[in-house]
């Protein structure tokens, strides 16, 4: 037990050191990304790795599809049109977007208001979160495309 606890402590310290080493790299590549509420160093790094470079995704819709947040119709023959998120694409980017949205939904007031507005429009919380993921992927794409690549 003691050796396992020592190993956990050592690995935790190593993770902190590596995360601290990533800060200047991420800040050099996309400083505006770290200024976004809900995005930390690890999430920013994952978004950068998935985005790769300007021009990889031709537009916002392609980036949304890459992140698995492009809406797909999911109706069952009813008159009301429903959508679901794509299960394809880069799963790590999808996880990063999901984590950022959860943090923003908990701590970012404009995001809370957006979700509340969508719920009052008749959407479920799950549908509101789906809309928010797509909206946020669009925002990140614009942010990344506007960032000059230096590294």
BELNORWO-V26350 format. One line per field, one symbol per residue. phi: phi as a letter, one per 40 degrees, with the letter a starting at -180 (. if undefined). psi: psi as a letter, one per 20 degrees, with the letter a starting at -180 (. if undefined). burial: I if it has 16 or more other C-alpha atoms within 10 Angstrom, else O. Layout:
BEGIN
phi = ???
psi = ???
burial = ???
END
This chain:
BEGIN
phi = .cccccccccccccccccccccdccccccacccccccgbbcccccccccccgacgcbcaccccccdcgbccbcacbgccccbbbccccgcccccccccccccccccbbddccccccccccchcccccccccccccccccccccccccccbc
psi = gghggggggghgghggghghhhghgghhgmhhgiippioagggggggggghfqpigphahhhhghgikjppqplqkjrhppqqrqqiaaohhgggggggghgghhhioghgghgggghhhijqrhghghgghggghggghggghhippph.
burial = OOOOOOOOOOOOOOOOOOOOOIIOOIIOIIIIIIOOOIIOIOIIIIIIOIIOOOOOIOOIIIIIIIIIIIIOOOOOOOOOOOOIIIOOIOOIIIIIIIOIIIOIIOOOOOIOOIIOOIIOOOIOOOIIIIIIIIOIIIOIIOOIIOOOOOO
END
